[in-house]
Amino acid sequence: MSTGKFVAGFIVGGVVGAVIGVLLAPQSGEETREMLGNTTKEAYGKVSDAAKEIQQKAESVVDEVQRKGEEIIGKIQDMINKQKNEA
Protein backbone atom coordinates (compact mmCIF):
# COMPACT_ATOMS: atom_id res chain seq x y z
CA MET A 1 0.00 0.00 0.00
CA SER A 2 1.39 3.39 -0.88
CA THR A 3 2.03 6.02 1.76
CA GLY A 4 -0.35 8.45 0.07
CA LYS A 5 -3.24 6.00 0.18
CA PHE A 6 -2.53 5.18 3.81
CA VAL A 7 -2.43 8.86 4.80
CA ALA A 8 -5.62 9.59 2.88
CA GLY A 9 -7.39 6.62 4.48
CA PHE A 10 -6.18 7.62 7.92
CA ILE A 11 -7.43 11.18 7.48
CA VAL A 12 -10.80 10.13 6.07
CA GLY A 13 -11.25 7.62 8.89
CA GLY A 14 -10.41 10.25 11.46
CA VAL A 15 -12.85 12.73 9.99
CA VAL A 16 -15.67 10.18 9.80
CA GLY A 17 -15.02 9.10 13.38
CA ALA A 18 -14.96 12.69 14.60
CA VAL A 19 -18.22 13.55 12.83
CA ILE A 20 -19.97 10.48 14.22
CA GLY A 21 -18.68 11.27 17.70
CA VAL A 22 -19.88 14.85 17.48
CA LEU A 23 -23.31 13.88 16.19
CA LEU A 24 -23.82 11.34 18.96
CA ALA A 25 -22.55 13.59 21.77
CA PRO A 26 -25.13 14.98 24.21
CA GLN A 27 -24.79 18.68 23.38
CA SER A 28 -27.01 21.48 22.21
CA GLY A 29 -27.38 22.18 18.50
CA GLU A 30 -25.31 25.34 18.71
CA GLU A 31 -22.46 23.55 20.49
CA THR A 32 -22.63 20.71 17.99
CA ARG A 33 -22.48 23.10 15.02
CA GLU A 34 -19.52 24.90 16.56
CA MET A 35 -17.75 21.62 17.19
CA LEU A 36 -18.46 20.47 13.61
CA GLY A 37 -17.02 23.72 12.28
CA ASN A 38 -13.89 23.31 14.36
CA THR A 39 -13.55 19.67 13.33
CA THR A 40 -13.95 20.60 9.68
CA LYS A 41 -11.27 23.28 9.91
CA GLU A 42 -8.94 20.86 11.67
CA ALA A 43 -9.56 18.14 9.07
CA TYR A 44 -8.97 20.61 6.24
CA GLY A 45 -5.65 21.58 7.82
CA LYS A 46 -4.59 17.93 8.11
CA VAL A 47 -5.59 17.17 4.53
CA SER A 48 -3.77 20.26 3.32
CA ASP A 49 -0.63 19.27 5.23
CA ALA A 50 -0.81 15.71 3.89
CA ALA A 51 -1.25 16.99 0.33
CA LYS A 52 1.80 19.24 0.70
CA GLU A 53 3.85 16.35 2.06
CA ILE A 54 2.80 14.09 -0.81
CA GLN A 55 3.62 16.84 -3.32
CA GLN A 56 7.08 17.33 -1.81
CA LYS A 57 7.77 13.59 -1.95
CA ALA A 58 6.58 13.43 -5.55
CA GLU A 59 8.82 16.36 -6.51
CA SER A 60 11.75 14.65 -4.82
CA VAL A 61 11.11 11.44 -6.75
CA VAL A 62 10.78 13.33 -10.04
CA ASP A 63 14.06 15.16 -9.39
CA GLU A 64 15.83 11.87 -8.62
CA VAL A 65 14.45 10.18 -11.74
CA GLN A 66 15.47 13.15 -13.86
CA ARG A 67 18.99 13.12 -12.39
CA LYS A 68 19.34 9.37 -13.03
CA GLY A 69 18.03 9.83 -16.57
CA GLU A 70 20.60 12.52 -17.28
CA GLU A 71 23.32 10.23 -15.90
CA ILE A 72 22.22 7.40 -18.18
CA ILE A 73 22.06 9.69 -21.21
CA GLY A 74 25.59 10.91 -20.44
CA LYS A 75 26.88 7.33 -20.22
CA ILE A 76 25.17 6.39 -23.48
CA GLN A 77 26.65 9.42 -25.23
CA ASP A 78 30.11 8.49 -23.90
CA MET A 79 29.68 4.95 -25.23
CA ILE A 80 28.57 6.25 -28.64
CA ASN A 81 31.52 8.64 -28.82
CA LYS A 82 33.89 5.84 -27.80
CA GLN A 83 32.48 3.60 -30.54
CA LYS A 84 32.84 6.40 -33.12
CA ASN A 85 36.46 6.95 -32.12
CA GLU A 86 37.26 3.25 -32.38
CA ALA A 87 35.63 2.98 -35.80
Secondary structure, DSSP 8 states (H G I E B T S, - for coil): --HHHHHHHHHHHHHHHHHHHHHHSS--HHHHHHHHHHHHHHHHHHHHHHHHHHHHHHHHHHHHHHHHHHHHHHHHHHHHHHHHHH-
